[in-house]
Amino acid sequence: MLNSSFHFTRLESGQKIRSNDLAHAMRCDDTSRERWLVLSPHDDDACIGAALWLQAAVQAGVGVYVMVVTDGRMGYCDLKDRTSIVATRRAETADAYRILGLDEQRLIHIGYPDAGLVTLQGRRPAGPNEPNICGYVGLQNVITYHLRSIRPDRVLIPSPTDLHPDHQITHNELMISLFHARGAIWPELGPPLEHVPRVCEMAVYCNFSQPPNLQLRSDQQAFEKKLQSIAAFRSQAQIAQLVESVRAGGPYEYLREVEFLFYSSSIYQPLFT
């Protein structure tokens, strides 16, 4: 779908391919038939790293879902807010993504403990009265389940270079879960995917490990919506400073499409011949 609010540049074989068409930029036939799943380790990560992409996708008819992995419990900036911060952050999350065109039905709250994902890697049987999916807990369980339920064509995830352990863990758990979801393992989580979705890394706090290959430049109206969505997290004392930092960067966002490189002994044979 053509939309002059957004301008895309794709780097391909050393050339810059420019377009106002999201489908052309993303190499898909029909955006109205696409589904995107955005994994946001914390509620504000997708707003910071991909708010412009989300707006462009929504306007192009993409079915966009945002999975918020953690509950924000460590985001209190005043001791009096420590017991209420989870509920506060959840309300702020609804406001933030509504600004970008997503209603609460497209938000998936996993509710795992903020800054506590290290104990939730993998998959294990649920304990007594422990919230679970099909009797199991863990990131690989919950991500595989939602991949099979939503069956996305594209998954957006923060770059693994981000310093926060929650970002790194979520990235790593997604990558292995893609192969779980494609295979026959754990049939109680739903039928296997027909194909592995395309993975796009977004930058939130740190640079990409390698240069991105997709650029989005928006008009001022879409950029202001991005800034408003970040500012919706009013409970965060540093949010105004973050908004100004993003504003200084201008109406640009980048994605890096991930290429899967599977091991083959043939690639090393030339070294020894």
C-alpha positions as CSV (number, residue, x, y, z in Angstrom):
1,M,0.0,0.0,0.0
2,L,1.4,3.4,-1.0
3,N,1.5,6.0,1.8
4,S,3.5,9.3,1.4
5,S,3.8,9.5,5.2
6,F,6.5,6.8,5.1
7,H,9.5,6.5,2.9
8,F,11.5,3.3,2.8
9,T,15.1,2.5,1.6
10,R,16.3,-1.1,1.2
11,L,20.0,-1.9,0.9
12,E,20.3,-4.8,-1.5
13,S,23.4,-5.9,-3.4
14,G,25.1,-2.6,-2.9
15,Q,22.1,-0.6,-4.2
16,K,19.7,1.7,-2.4
17,I,16.1,0.8,-3.4
18,R,13.7,3.5,-2.4
19,S,9.9,3.3,-2.2
20,N,6.8,4.6,-0.5
21,D,5.3,1.1,-0.5
22,L,5.8,-1.1,2.6
23,A,5.1,-4.2,0.6
24,H,7.9,-3.4,-1.9
25,A,10.3,-2.5,0.9
26,M,9.6,-5.7,2.8
27,R,9.5,-8.0,-0.3
28,C,6.0,-9.2,0.3
29,D,3.1,-9.6,-2.1
30,D,0.3,-8.2,0.0
31,T,0.7,-6.4,3.3
32,S,-3.0,-6.9,4.1
33,R,-2.4,-10.6,4.3
34,E,0.7,-10.3,6.5
35,R,1.0,-10.7,10.3
36,W,3.8,-9.3,12.4
37,L,4.7,-10.3,15.9
38,V,6.8,-7.7,17.8
39,L,8.6,-9.1,20.9
40,S,9.1,-6.3,23.4
41,P,11.0,-7.4,26.4
42,H,9.7,-4.4,28.3
43,D,6.6,-2.5,27.5
44,D,8.3,0.6,26.0
45,D,11.0,-1.2,23.9
46,A,8.8,-1.5,20.8
47,C,7.8,2.2,21.0
48,I,11.4,3.2,21.2
49,G,12.7,0.9,18.5
50,A,9.9,0.5,16.0
51,A,7.0,2.9,16.6
52,L,7.3,4.2,13.0
53,W,7.4,0.7,11.6
54,L,4.3,-0.2,13.6
55,Q,2.4,2.8,12.3
56,A,3.4,2.1,8.7
57,A,2.4,-1.6,9.1
58,V,-1.0,-0.7,10.7
59,Q,-1.7,1.8,7.9
60,A,-0.7,-0.8,5.3
61,G,-3.2,-3.4,6.7
62,V,-0.7,-5.7,8.4
63,G,-2.0,-7.6,11.4
64,V,0.3,-6.4,14.1
65,Y,0.6,-8.0,17.5
66,V,2.9,-6.8,20.3
67,M,4.1,-9.3,23.0
68,V,5.2,-7.6,26.1
69,V,7.4,-10.1,27.9
70,T,8.0,-8.6,31.4
71,D,5.6,-6.9,33.9
72,G,7.6,-3.7,34.6
73,R,7.9,-4.4,38.4
74,M,11.4,-3.0,38.5
75,G,10.4,0.3,36.9
76,Y,9.4,2.2,40.0
77,C,11.1,5.5,40.5
78,D,9.6,6.3,43.9
79,L,9.3,3.9,46.8
80,K,5.7,4.6,47.3
81,D,5.0,3.3,43.7
82,R,6.7,-0.1,44.3
83,T,3.5,-2.1,44.9
84,S,1.5,-0.3,42.2
85,I,4.0,0.0,39.4
86,V,2.9,-3.2,37.5
87,A,-0.7,-1.9,37.2
88,T,0.5,1.6,36.3
89,R,2.8,0.3,33.6
90,R,0.1,-1.9,32.1
91,A,-2.3,1.1,31.8
92,E,0.5,3.2,30.3
93,T,1.2,0.4,27.8
94,A,-2.4,0.4,26.6
95,D,-2.2,4.2,26.1
96,A,1.2,4.1,24.3
97,Y,0.2,1.5,21.7
98,R,-3.3,3.0,21.2
99,I,-1.5,6.1,20.0
100,L,0.3,4.0,17.4
101,G,-3.0,2.5,16.2
102,L,-3.0,-0.8,18.2
103,D,-5.9,-1.6,20.6
104,E,-5.5,-3.8,23.7
105,Q,-6.6,-6.9,21.8
106,R,-3.4,-6.8,19.9
107,L,-1.3,-6.6,23.0
108,I,-0.1,-9.9,24.6
109,H,1.1,-9.5,28.2
110,I,3.2,-12.5,29.3
111,G,3.8,-11.0,32.8
112,Y,7.2,-12.6,33.5
113,P,9.2,-10.7,36.2
114,D,11.1,-7.6,35.0
115,A,14.8,-8.3,35.3
116,G,14.1,-11.9,36.2
117,L,14.1,-13.7,32.8
118,V,17.4,-15.5,33.6
119,T,15.3,-18.0,35.6
120,L,12.7,-18.4,32.9
121,Q,14.9,-19.5,30.0
122,G,13.9,-22.8,28.4
123,R,10.9,-24.8,29.4
124,R,9.9,-26.7,32.5
125,P,6.7,-28.2,34.0
126,A,4.7,-25.7,36.0
127,G,4.7,-25.8,39.8
128,P,1.5,-25.9,41.9
129,N,-0.8,-22.9,41.1
130,E,1.9,-21.4,38.8
131,P,0.4,-19.7,35.8
132,N,1.2,-21.8,32.7
133,I,0.4,-22.7,29.1
134,C,-0.4,-26.3,28.6
135,G,1.2,-27.2,31.9
136,Y,4.6,-25.6,31.2
137,V,6.3,-22.3,31.9
138,G,9.4,-20.7,30.4
139,L,10.2,-18.4,27.5
140,Q,10.6,-21.2,24.9
141,N,7.2,-22.5,25.9
142,V,5.4,-19.2,25.7
143,I,7.1,-17.9,22.6
144,T,6.6,-21.2,20.7
145,Y,2.9,-21.2,21.7
146,H,2.3,-17.7,20.4
147,L,4.3,-18.2,17.2
148,R,2.1,-21.2,16.4
149,S,-1.1,-19.3,17.5
150,I,-0.4,-16.1,15.5
151,R,1.6,-17.7,12.7
152,P,3.4,-14.4,11.8
153,D,5.2,-13.7,8.6
154,R,7.6,-11.4,10.3
155,V,9.0,-11.1,13.9
156,L,10.6,-7.9,15.2
157,I,13.0,-8.2,18.2
158,P,15.5,-6.0,19.9
159,S,19.1,-6.5,18.7
160,P,21.1,-8.9,21.0
161,T,23.7,-6.1,21.3
162,D,21.4,-4.2,23.7
163,L,23.0,-4.2,27.2
164,H,19.9,-5.2,29.2
165,P,19.9,-9.0,30.0
166,D,16.1,-9.1,29.4
167,H,16.7,-8.0,25.8
168,Q,19.5,-10.5,25.2
169,I,17.6,-13.4,26.7
170,T,14.4,-12.6,24.8
171,H,16.4,-12.5,21.6
172,N,18.1,-15.8,22.2
173,E,14.9,-17.6,23.3
174,L,13.1,-16.3,20.2
175,M,15.7,-17.7,17.9
176,I,15.6,-21.3,19.3
177,S,11.8,-21.0,19.6
178,L,11.5,-20.4,15.9
179,F,12.8,-23.8,15.2
180,H,10.7,-25.4,18.0
181,A,7.7,-23.8,16.4
182,R,8.6,-25.0,12.9
183,G,9.2,-28.6,14.1
184,A,6.9,-31.3,15.5
185,I,8.1,-30.9,19.1
186,W,5.6,-30.1,21.9
187,P,2.4,-30.7,19.9
188,E,0.2,-29.5,22.7
189,L,1.3,-26.0,21.8
190,G,-0.4,-26.1,18.4
191,P,0.4,-27.3,14.9
192,P,3.9,-26.6,13.5
193,L,4.5,-23.5,11.4
194,E,4.6,-24.0,7.6
195,H,7.6,-21.7,7.4
196,V,9.9,-19.8,9.7
197,P,9.0,-16.1,9.8
198,R,11.4,-13.5,8.7
199,V,13.3,-12.0,11.7
200,C,14.0,-8.3,11.9
201,E,16.2,-6.8,14.6
202,M,15.5,-3.3,15.9
203,A,17.8,-1.1,17.9
204,V,16.5,0.1,21.2
205,Y,19.5,1.3,23.4
206,C,22.6,0.1,21.5
207,N,23.9,-0.1,18.0
208,F,23.3,-3.1,15.7
209,S,26.0,-5.8,15.6
210,Q,26.0,-5.3,11.8
211,P,24.6,-2.4,9.7
212,P,20.8,-2.6,9.2
213,N,19.5,-3.0,5.6
214,L,16.1,-1.2,6.0
215,Q,15.5,2.4,6.7
216,L,12.1,4.1,7.4
217,R,11.7,7.9,7.3
218,S,8.4,9.3,8.4
219,D,6.6,12.6,8.2
220,Q,6.4,14.8,11.2
221,Q,2.9,13.7,12.2
222,A,3.9,10.0,12.5
223,F,7.1,11.0,14.3
224,E,5.1,13.0,16.9
225,K,3.0,10.0,17.5
226,K,6.1,8.0,18.2
227,L,7.3,10.6,20.7
228,Q,3.8,10.7,22.3
229,S,3.8,6.9,22.7
230,I,7.1,7.0,24.5
231,A,6.0,9.9,26.7
232,A,2.9,7.8,27.7
233,F,5.1,6.0,30.1
234,R,4.8,8.8,32.6
235,S,5.8,6.8,35.6
236,Q,9.4,6.7,34.4
237,A,11.2,9.7,35.8
238,Q,13.7,9.8,32.9
239,I,11.1,9.6,30.1
240,A,11.2,13.3,29.1
241,Q,15.0,13.0,28.7
242,L,14.5,9.9,26.5
243,V,11.9,11.6,24.4
244,E,14.3,14.5,23.7
245,S,17.0,12.1,22.8
246,V,14.8,10.3,20.3
247,R,13.6,13.7,19.0
248,A,17.2,14.7,18.3
249,G,17.7,11.6,16.1
250,G,14.8,12.6,13.8
251,P,12.0,10.6,12.1
252,Y,14.2,7.6,11.2
253,E,14.1,4.0,12.2
254,Y,16.1,1.0,11.0
255,L,15.7,-2.8,10.9
256,R,18.2,-5.5,10.2
257,E,16.9,-8.6,8.6
258,V,18.6,-11.7,10.0
259,E,20.1,-14.3,7.8
260,F,20.3,-17.8,9.2
261,L,23.6,-19.4,8.5
262,F,23.5,-23.1,9.2
263,Y,26.7,-25.1,9.6
264,S,28.1,-27.1,6.7
265,S,31.5,-28.6,6.7
266,S,31.9,-27.6,3.0
267,I,32.4,-23.9,3.9
268,Y,35.7,-24.8,5.6
269,Q,37.1,-27.3,3.1
270,P,38.7,-24.7,0.9
271,L,40.9,-23.7,3.9
272,F,42.6,-27.0,3.9
273,T,42.9,-27.8,0.2
